Amino acid sequence: MTAPEHSQPANVTVSEVLAAFGLGQALDVRPLGGTATRKWNVLTDRGRYVIRRRPDEFANADSVKFDHAVLRRLEAAGFPVPCPLADTGGSTVRTLDDGTYEVQRWIQGEPFPDGDSEAIAEVGAFLARFHKTLASDFPAGKEGRLREDHPDLLASCLAALNPLARDAVQREQLGAIEVQLGLVRRELDQRLYGTLPRSIIHGDFHPGNVRFRDHRVVALYDFDYLAVQARVRDVSDALMFFASRRQQPLNPDDIRSLTQPFVPDAAYCQRLLAAYQSVSGLTDVEWRALSWLIRSRWLQMRLRGSRKVPPVEKVSFVLHGFFEVINWLDNEGVDFFQCLRRECA
């Protein structure tokens, strides 16, 4: 999906940001993909950079401070992350009329090679190292934030959809989604989530934000959702996006493609989880939480994803194939992860 429209022309914004950061004249400016954040790949006479507009909900000083402190820690530990550059006054962001911007160095990489077992194992090991690096000494700035798929955040999205239902069938299906939110609240949030090991998590770990070369992760992008949460929340993302099968190839720049139904693949999931556990073992409660976290994330992908489609399409976007994943979780999910745990022991 294309990024939101803004009144200021892209060339004006890019020129202002380049001047503020002292990065020379633009030689080539190309919009970058994604489903929300406005950003550009910019070549200047001094190098290649990414200019990105921070989402309004993450543009406050505390969020910026947190995110940039984490990026500096990751860079120091050798992770392939684009650390933010400082402008001529020493600030790592610049606020213009239409928003807050940051600049990062360009890191080249290739898209995820779908079905590549070596790359899938690399994802697991990489994610475990990421969590291990960020498992303590949390910087200030994002305390008390709910995870993005928390039922309290999703309930308001669902409430906004109810008036848009066109008939009794859609109203009944939205009611069934409300039941799913209740299940997640009871089984995950009230019983499991508070006992899960914490780390700073990426929070949006999918192929649009990870780049590869020769089966290895060579770039990790987009850190708006960095937060102290259960580390297995990222693991559930990795299983959904890197170790599952879909009817159509995944296109991270298309919200419908990114949120299409999926079925976890046993062999791929085993590779990913075994690699994760070679660095850091999952606890008993994390194994039990996996299927609930996938359910919770699936609800978020559709409910919050509906904000990115026109009003007339929102309900059909949410409902299309939604219960395929829910039915798999209900009928096969628990046994699936029990078998995986035995295989990864």
TORKOL-4160 file (C-alpha; in steps of 0.2 Angstrom, whole numbers, padded with zeros to 4 digits, m for minus):
345
<pt num="1" X="0000" Y="0000" Z="0000"/>
<pt num="2" X="0006" Y="0017" Z="m0004"/>
<pt num="3" X="0012" Y="0029" Z="0011"/>
<pt num="4" X="0000" Y="0042" Z="0017"/>
<pt num="5" X="m0001" Y="0058" Z="0007"/>
<pt num="6" X="0007" Y="0074" Z="0013"/>
<pt num="7" X="0005" Y="0092" Z="0007"/>
<pt num="8" X="0024" Y="0095" Z="0006"/>
<pt num="9" X="0032" Y="0089" Z="m0010"/>
<pt num="10" X="0044" Y="0075" Z="m0008"/>
<pt num="11" X="0059" Y="0085" Z="m0016"/>
<pt num="12" X="0056" Y="0100" Z="m0004"/>
<pt num="13" X="0056" Y="0088" Z="0011"/>
<pt num="14" X="0072" Y="0079" Z="0005"/>
<pt num="15" X="0081" Y="0095" Z="0001"/>
<pt num="16" X="0077" Y="0102" Z="0018"/>
<pt num="17" X="0082" Y="0087" Z="0028"/>
<pt num="18" X="0098" Y="0085" Z="0018"/>
<pt num="19" X="0103" Y="0103" Z="0021"/>
<pt num="20" X="0099" Y="0101" Z="0040"/>
<pt num="21" X="0110" Y="0086" Z="0041"/>
<pt num="22" X="0124" Y="0093" Z="0030"/>
<pt num="23" X="0123" Y="0078" Z="0018"/>
<pt num="24" X="0126" Y="0088" Z="0001"/>
<pt num="25" X="0115" Y="0089" Z="m0014"/>
<pt num="26" X="0103" Y="0075" Z="m0020"/>
<pt num="27" X="0108" Y="0066" Z="m0035"/>
<pt num="28" X="0094" Y="0053" Z="m0035"/>
<pt num="29" X="0079" Y="0052" Z="m0024"/>
<pt num="30" X="0068" Y="0036" Z="m0024"/>
<pt num="31" X="0053" Y="0032" Z="m0013"/>
<pt num="32" X="0055" Y="0016" Z="m0003"/>
<pt num="33" X="0041" Y="0004" Z="0000"/>
<pt num="34" X="0032" Y="m0001" Z="0015"/>
<pt num="35" X="0014" Y="0001" Z="0021"/>
<pt num="36" X="0015" Y="0016" Z="0033"/>
<pt num="37" X="0031" Y="0025" Z="0035"/>
<pt num="38" X="0036" Y="0038" Z="0022"/>
<pt num="39" X="0054" Y="0036" Z="0017"/>
<pt num="40" X="0066" Y="0038" Z="0003"/>
<pt num="41" X="0082" Y="0031" Z="m0004"/>
<pt num="42" X="0093" Y="0046" Z="m0007"/>
<pt num="43" X="0110" Y="0047" Z="m0016"/>
<pt num="44" X="0120" Y="0063" Z="m0013"/>
<pt num="45" X="0137" Y="0068" Z="m0018"/>
<pt num="46" X="0143" Y="0062" Z="m0001"/>
<pt num="47" X="0134" Y="0045" Z="0000"/>
<pt num="48" X="0118" Y="0035" Z="0000"/>
<pt num="49" X="0105" Y="0038" Z="0014"/>
<pt num="50" X="0088" Y="0034" Z="0020"/>
<pt num="51" X="0077" Y="0048" Z="0025"/>
<pt num="52" X="0061" Y="0043" Z="0034"/>
<pt num="53" X="0047" Y="0052" Z="0043"/>
<pt num="54" X="0044" Y="0045" Z="0060"/>
<pt num="55" X="0025" Y="0040" Z="0063"/>
<pt num="56" X="0017" Y="0053" Z="0074"/>
<pt num="57" X="0014" Y="0041" Z="0088"/>
<pt num="58" X="0033" Y="0038" Z="0089"/>
<pt num="59" X="0039" Y="0056" Z="0085"/>
<pt num="60" X="0040" Y="0061" Z="0104"/>
<pt num="61" X="0057" Y="0064" Z="0112"/>
<pt num="62" X="0056" Y="0049" Z="0123"/>
<pt num="63" X="0052" Y="0037" Z="0109"/>
<pt num="64" X="0066" Y="0044" Z="0099"/>
<pt num="65" X="0078" Y="0043" Z="0113"/>
<pt num="66" X="0074" Y="0025" Z="0117"/>
<pt num="67" X="0075" Y="0019" Z="0099"/>
<pt num="68" X="0091" Y="0028" Z="0095"/>
<pt num="69" X="0099" Y="0022" Z="0111"/>
<pt num="70" X="0095" Y="0004" Z="0106"/>
<pt num="71" X="0101" Y="0006" Z="0089"/>
<pt num="72" X="0118" Y="0012" Z="0095"/>
<pt num="73" X="0119" Y="m0003" Z="0107"/>
<pt num="74" X="0115" Y="m0015" Z="0092"/>
<pt num="75" X="0128" Y="m0006" Z="0081"/>
<pt num="76" X="0141" Y="m0008" Z="0095"/>
<pt num="77" X="0137" Y="m0026" Z="0096"/>
<pt num="78" X="0140" Y="m0029" Z="0077"/>
<pt num="79" X="0122" Y="m0030" Z="0071"/>
<pt num="80" X="0119" Y="m0023" Z="0054"/>
<pt num="81" X="0107" Y="m0009" Z="0059"/>
<pt num="82" X="0106" Y="0009" Z="0051"/>
<pt num="83" X="0111" Y="0020" Z="0066"/>
<pt num="84" X="0103" Y="0037" Z="0065"/>
<pt num="85" X="0115" Y="0052" Z="0059"/>
<pt num="86" X="0116" Y="0068" Z="0069"/>
<pt num="87" X="0111" Y="0085" Z="0060"/>
<pt num="88" X="0123" Y="0100" Z="0061"/>
<pt num="89" X="0116" Y="0104" Z="0078"/>
<pt num="90" X="0119" Y="0087" Z="0085"/>
<pt num="91" X="0101" Y="0081" Z="0085"/>
<pt num="92" X="0096" Y="0064" Z="0077"/>
<pt num="93" X="0079" Y="0071" Z="0071"/>
<pt num="94" X="0073" Y="0086" Z="0063"/>
<pt num="95" X="0055" Y="0092" Z="0064"/>
<pt num="96" X="0048" Y="0101" Z="0048"/>
<pt num="97" X="0030" Y="0107" Z="0045"/>
<pt num="98" X="0023" Y="0090" Z="0041"/>
<pt num="99" X="0032" Y="0079" Z="0053"/>
<pt num="100" X="0048" Y="0073" Z="0062"/>
<pt num="101" X="0062" Y="0066" Z="0051"/>
<pt num="102" X="0078" Y="0055" Z="0054"/>
<pt num="103" X="0092" Y="0050" Z="0042"/>
<pt num="104" X="0101" Y="0033" Z="0042"/>
<pt num="105" X="0115" Y="0026" Z="0032"/>
<pt num="106" X="0110" Y="0015" Z="0018"/>
<pt num="107" X="0113" Y="m0004" Z="0020"/>
<pt num="108" X="0111" Y="m0015" Z="0005"/>
<pt num="109" X="0104" Y="m0032" Z="0005"/>
<pt num="110" X="0092" Y="m0044" Z="m0004"/>
<pt num="111" X="0074" Y="m0049" Z="m0001"/>
<pt num="112" X="0071" Y="m0065" Z="0010"/>
<pt num="113" X="0073" Y="m0080" Z="m0001"/>
<pt num="114" X="0057" Y="m0089" Z="0002"/>
<pt num="115" X="0058" Y="m0107" Z="0008"/>
<pt num="116" X="0077" Y="m0106" Z="0010"/>
<pt num="117" X="0081" Y="m0117" Z="0025"/>
<pt num="118" X="0098" Y="m0110" Z="0028"/>
<pt num="119" X="0091" Y="m0092" Z="0028"/>
<pt num="120" X="0076" Y="m0098" Z="0039"/>
<pt num="121" X="0089" Y="m0105" Z="0052"/>
<pt num="122" X="0099" Y="m0089" Z="0051"/>
<pt num="123" X="0083" Y="m0079" Z="0056"/>
<pt num="124" X="0081" Y="m0090" Z="0072"/>
<pt num="125" X="0099" Y="m0088" Z="0077"/>
<pt num="126" X="0100" Y="m0069" Z="0073"/>
<pt num="127" X="0084" Y="m0066" Z="0082"/>
<pt num="128" X="0090" Y="m0075" Z="0098"/>
<pt num="129" X="0107" Y="m0065" Z="0097"/>
<pt num="130" X="0096" Y="m0049" Z="0096"/>
<pt num="131" X="0086" Y="m0053" Z="0111"/>
<pt num="132" X="0101" Y="m0059" Z="0121"/>
<pt num="133" X="0110" Y="m0042" Z="0117"/>
<pt num="134" X="0095" Y="m0032" Z="0123"/>
<pt num="135" X="0089" Y="m0043" Z="0138"/>
<pt num="136" X="0094" Y="m0030" Z="0152"/>
<pt num="137" X="0099" Y="m0012" Z="0155"/>
<pt num="138" X="0084" Y="m0005" Z="0146"/>
<pt num="139" X="0085" Y="0013" Z="0142"/>
<pt num="140" X="0071" Y="0025" Z="0147"/>
<pt num="141" X="0058" Y="0031" Z="0135"/>
<pt num="142" X="0045" Y="0018" Z="0132"/>
<pt num="143" X="0040" Y="0012" Z="0149"/>
<pt num="144" X="0022" Y="0006" Z="0151"/>
<pt num="145" X="0018" Y="0004" Z="0132"/>
<pt num="146" X="0006" Y="m0010" Z="0128"/>
<pt num="147" X="0012" Y="m0022" Z="0115"/>
<pt num="148" X="0005" Y="m0018" Z="0098"/>
<pt num="149" X="m0007" Y="m0033" Z="0098"/>
<pt num="150" X="m0014" Y="m0030" Z="0115"/>
<pt num="151" X="m0033" Y="m0033" Z="0116"/>
<pt num="152" X="m0035" Y="m0015" Z="0123"/>
<pt num="153" X="m0028" Y="m0008" Z="0107"/>
<pt num="154" X="m0037" Y="m0020" Z="0096"/>
<pt num="155" X="m0054" Y="m0017" Z="0104"/>
<pt num="156" X="m0056" Y="0001" Z="0098"/>
<pt num="157" X="m0052" Y="m0005" Z="0080"/>
<pt num="158" X="m0065" Y="m0018" Z="0081"/>
<pt num="159" X="m0078" Y="m0005" Z="0088"/>
<pt num="160" X="m0074" Y="0006" Z="0073"/>
<pt num="161" X="m0078" Y="m0008" Z="0061"/>
<pt num="162" X="m0095" Y="m0013" Z="0068"/>
<pt num="163" X="m0105" Y="0002" Z="0060"/>
<pt num="164" X="m0097" Y="m0002" Z="0043"/>
<pt num="165" X="m0104" Y="m0020" Z="0043"/>
<pt num="166" X="m0116" Y="m0022" Z="0028"/>
<pt num="167" X="m0126" Y="m0036" Z="0033"/>
<pt num="168" X="m0130" Y="m0049" Z="0047"/>
<pt num="169" X="m0117" Y="m0061" Z="0041"/>
<pt num="170" X="m0103" Y="m0048" Z="0043"/>
<pt num="171" X="m0110" Y="m0042" Z="0060"/>
<pt num="172" X="m0110" Y="m0060" Z="0066"/>
<pt num="173" X="m0092" Y="m0063" Z="0060"/>
<pt num="174" X="m0086" Y="m0047" Z="0068"/>
<pt num="175" X="m0094" Y="m0054" Z="0084"/>
<pt num="176" X="m0084" Y="m0069" Z="0082"/>
<pt num="177" X="m0068" Y="m0059" Z="0081"/>
<pt num="178" X="m0074" Y="m0050" Z="0098"/>
<pt num="179" X="m0074" Y="m0068" Z="0105"/>
<pt num="180" X="m0057" Y="m0071" Z="0099"/>
<pt num="181" X="m0051" Y="m0055" Z="0108"/>
<pt num="182" X="m0059" Y="m0061" Z="0124"/>
<pt num="183" X="m0050" Y="m0077" Z="0122"/>
<pt num="184" X="m0033" Y="m0069" Z="0120"/>
<pt num="185" X="m0036" Y="m0057" Z="0134"/>
<pt num="186" X="m0040" Y="m0072" Z="0146"/>
<pt num="187" X="m0028" Y="m0085" Z="0140"/>
<pt num="188" X="m0013" Y="m0075" Z="0135"/>
<pt num="189" X="m0014" Y="m0058" Z="0144"/>
<pt num="190" X="m0022" Y="m0063" Z="0161"/>
<pt num="191" X="m0013" Y="m0080" Z="0163"/>
<pt num="192" X="0003" Y="m0081" Z="0153"/>
<pt num="193" X="0010" Y="m0064" Z="0146"/>
<pt num="194" X="0016" Y="m0058" Z="0163"/>
<pt num="195" X="0027" Y="m0073" Z="0166"/>
<pt num="196" X="0036" Y="m0073" Z="0149"/>
<pt num="197" X="0055" Y="m0068" Z="0149"/>
<pt num="198" X="0057" Y="m0050" Z="0143"/>
<pt num="199" X="0069" Y="m0041" Z="0131"/>
<pt num="200" X="0068" Y="m0027" Z="0120"/>
<pt num="201" X="0060" Y="m0034" Z="0105"/>
<pt num="202" X="0059" Y="m0027" Z="0087"/>
<pt num="203" X="0040" Y="m0028" Z="0086"/>
<pt num="204" X="0038" Y="m0029" Z="0068"/>
<pt num="205" X="0049" Y="m0043" Z="0062"/>
<pt num="206" X="0044" Y="m0048" Z="0044"/>
<pt num="207" X="0053" Y="m0049" Z="0027"/>
<pt num="208" X="0050" Y="m0031" Z="0023"/>
<pt num="209" X="0062" Y="m0026" Z="0037"/>
<pt num="210" X="0075" Y="m0039" Z="0035"/>
<pt num="211" X="0088" Y="m0041" Z="0021"/>
<pt num="212" X="0099" Y="m0056" Z="0016"/>
<pt num="213" X="0115" Y="m0060" Z="0007"/>
<pt num="214" X="0121" Y="m0078" Z="0005"/>
<pt num="215" X="0108" Y="m0085" Z="0017"/>
<pt num="216" X="0114" Y="m0072" Z="0030"/>
<pt num="217" X="0105" Y="m0057" Z="0038"/>
<pt num="218" X="0114" Y="m0042" Z="0032"/>
<pt num="219" X="0102" Y="m0028" Z="0037"/>
<pt num="220" X="0088" Y="m0025" Z="0049"/>
<pt num="221" X="0076" Y="m0010" Z="0047"/>
<pt num="222" X="0062" Y="0000" Z="0054"/>
<pt num="223" X="0063" Y="0001" Z="0073"/>
<pt num="224" X="0047" Y="0011" Z="0078"/>
<pt num="225" X="0040" Y="m0004" Z="0088"/>
<pt num="226" X="0055" Y="m0007" Z="0098"/>
<pt num="227" X="0049" Y="m0010" Z="0116"/>
<pt num="228" X="0052" Y="m0020" Z="0132"/>
<pt num="229" X="0040" Y="m0035" Z="0129"/>
<pt num="230" X="0040" Y="m0054" Z="0129"/>
<pt num="231" X="0054" Y="m0059" Z="0118"/>
<pt num="232" X="0044" Y="m0073" Z="0111"/>
<pt num="233" X="0032" Y="m0060" Z="0103"/>
<pt num="234" X="0046" Y="m0058" Z="0090"/>
<pt num="235" X="0048" Y="m0077" Z="0089"/>
<pt num="236" X="0030" Y="m0078" Z="0084"/>
<pt num="237" X="0032" Y="m0065" Z="0071"/>
<pt num="238" X="0047" Y="m0075" Z="0064"/>
<pt num="239" X="0037" Y="m0091" Z="0063"/>
<pt num="240" X="0022" Y="m0082" Z="0054"/>
<pt num="241" X="0032" Y="m0073" Z="0041"/>
<pt num="242" X="0048" Y="m0083" Z="0038"/>
<pt num="243" X="0042" Y="m0101" Z="0042"/>
<pt num="244" X="0024" Y="m0102" Z="0035"/>
<pt num="245" X="0016" Y="m0106" Z="0018"/>
<pt num="246" X="0005" Y="m0094" Z="0009"/>
<pt num="247" X="m0005" Y="m0095" Z="m0007"/>
<pt num="248" X="0004" Y="m0080" Z="m0015"/>
<pt num="249" X="0022" Y="m0074" Z="m0013"/>
<pt num="250" X="0023" Y="m0062" Z="0001"/>
<pt num="251" X="0025" Y="m0043" Z="m0004"/>
<pt num="252" X="0029" Y="m0033" Z="0011"/>
<pt num="253" X="0024" Y="m0017" Z="0002"/>
<pt num="254" X="0006" Y="m0023" Z="m0001"/>
<pt num="255" X="m0005" Y="m0023" Z="0015"/>
<pt num="256" X="m0016" Y="m0037" Z="0008"/>
<pt num="257" X="m0001" Y="m0048" Z="0003"/>
<pt num="258" X="0007" Y="m0045" Z="0020"/>
<pt num="259" X="m0008" Y="m0050" Z="0030"/>
<pt num="260" X="m0014" Y="m0064" Z="0019"/>
<pt num="261" X="m0019" Y="m0081" Z="0028"/>
<pt num="262" X="m0004" Y="m0093" Z="0031"/>
<pt num="263" X="m0001" Y="m0110" Z="0038"/>
<pt num="264" X="0015" Y="m0113" Z="0048"/>
<pt num="265" X="0026" Y="m0126" Z="0040"/>
<pt num="266" X="0033" Y="m0139" Z="0052"/>
<pt num="267" X="0050" Y="m0142" Z="0044"/>
<pt num="268" X="0053" Y="m0123" Z="0042"/>
<pt num="269" X="0047" Y="m0119" Z="0060"/>
<pt num="270" X="0058" Y="m0133" Z="0067"/>
<pt num="271" X="0073" Y="m0126" Z="0058"/>
<pt num="272" X="0070" Y="m0108" Z="0065"/>
<pt num="273" X="0066" Y="m0114" Z="0083"/>
<pt num="274" X="0081" Y="m0126" Z="0084"/>
<pt num="275" X="0092" Y="m0112" Z="0078"/>
<pt num="276" X="0085" Y="m0099" Z="0091"/>
<pt num="277" X="0087" Y="m0112" Z="0105"/>
<pt num="278" X="0105" Y="m0115" Z="0100"/>
<pt num="279" X="0108" Y="m0098" Z="0106"/>
<pt num="280" X="0095" Y="m0096" Z="0119"/>
<pt num="281" X="0083" Y="m0109" Z="0125"/>
<pt num="282" X="0064" Y="m0106" Z="0126"/>
<pt num="283" X="0056" Y="m0109" Z="0143"/>
<pt num="284" X="0041" Y="m0120" Z="0146"/>
<pt num="285" X="0029" Y="m0105" Z="0147"/>
<pt num="286" X="0036" Y="m0098" Z="0131"/>
<pt num="287" X="0032" Y="m0114" Z="0121"/>
<pt num="288" X="0014" Y="m0113" Z="0128"/>
<pt num="289" X="0012" Y="m0095" Z="0123"/>
<pt num="290" X="0017" Y="m0097" Z="0105"/>
<pt num="291" X="0000" Y="m0102" Z="0098"/>
<pt num="292" X="m0008" Y="m0088" Z="0108"/>
<pt num="293" X="0004" Y="m0075" Z="0102"/>
<pt num="294" X="0001" Y="m0080" Z="0084"/>
<pt num="295" X="m0018" Y="m0078" Z="0087"/>
<pt num="296" X="m0015" Y="m0061" Z="0095"/>
<pt num="297" X="m0004" Y="m0055" Z="0081"/>
<pt num="298" X="m0016" Y="m0062" Z="0068"/>
<pt num="299" X="m0030" Y="m0052" Z="0076"/>
<pt num="300" X="m0019" Y="m0036" Z="0075"/>
<pt num="301" X="m0013" Y="m0039" Z="0057"/>
<pt num="302" X="m0031" Y="m0038" Z="0051"/>
<pt num="303" X="m0039" Y="m0026" Z="0064"/>
<pt num="304" X="m0025" Y="m0013" Z="0064"/>
<pt num="305" X="m0021" Y="m0016" Z="0046"/>
<pt num="306" X="m0039" Y="m0011" Z="0041"/>
<pt num="307" X="m0033" Y="0007" Z="0045"/>
<pt num="308" X="m0023" Y="0006" Z="0029"/>
<pt num="309" X="m0037" Y="0003" Z="0017"/>
<pt num="310" X="m0052" Y="0014" Z="0012"/>
<pt num="311" X="m0068" Y="0014" Z="0023"/>
<pt num="312" X="m0078" Y="0004" Z="0011"/>
<pt num="313" X="m0066" Y="m0010" Z="0011"/>
<pt num="314" X="m0061" Y="m0011" Z="0029"/>
<pt num="315" X="m0073" Y="m0025" Z="0035"/>
<pt num="316" X="m0070" Y="m0036" Z="0020"/>
<pt num="317" X="m0051" Y="m0034" Z="0022"/>
<pt num="318" X="m0053" Y="m0040" Z="0040"/>
<pt num="319" X="m0064" Y="m0054" Z="0036"/>
<pt num="320" X="m0056" Y="m0061" Z="0020"/>
<pt num="321" X="m0049" Y="m0078" Z="0025"/>
<pt num="322" X="m0048" Y="m0073" Z="0043"/>
<pt num="323" X="m0055" Y="m0089" Z="0051"/>
<pt num="324" X="m0044" Y="m0100" Z="0040"/>
<pt num="325" X="m0030" Y="m0096" Z="0052"/>
<pt num="326" X="m0041" Y="m0096" Z="0068"/>
<pt num="327" X="m0047" Y="m0113" Z="0063"/>
<pt num="328" X="m0029" Y="m0120" Z="0061"/>
<pt num="329" X="m0025" Y="m0113" Z="0078"/>
<pt num="330" X="m0040" Y="m0121" Z="0086"/>
<pt num="331" X="m0039" Y="m0138" Z="0078"/>
<pt num="332" X="m0020" Y="m0140" Z="0076"/>
<pt num="333" X="m0010" Y="m0126" Z="0084"/>
<pt num="334" X="m0007" Y="m0134" Z="0101"/>
<pt num="335" X="m0002" Y="m0151" Z="0095"/>
<pt num="336" X="0009" Y="m0143" Z="0082"/>
<pt num="337" X="0019" Y="m0134" Z="0094"/>
<pt num="338" X="0020" Y="m0149" Z="0106"/>
<pt num="339" X="0027" Y="m0159" Z="0092"/>
<pt num="340" X="0040" Y="m0145" Z="0088"/>
<pt num="341" X="0045" Y="m0144" Z="0106"/>
<pt num="342" X="0049" Y="m0163" Z="0106"/>
<pt num="343" X="0059" Y="m0161" Z="0089"/>
<pt num="344" X="0069" Y="m0146" Z="0096"/>
<pt num="345" X="0073" Y="m0154" Z="0112"/>
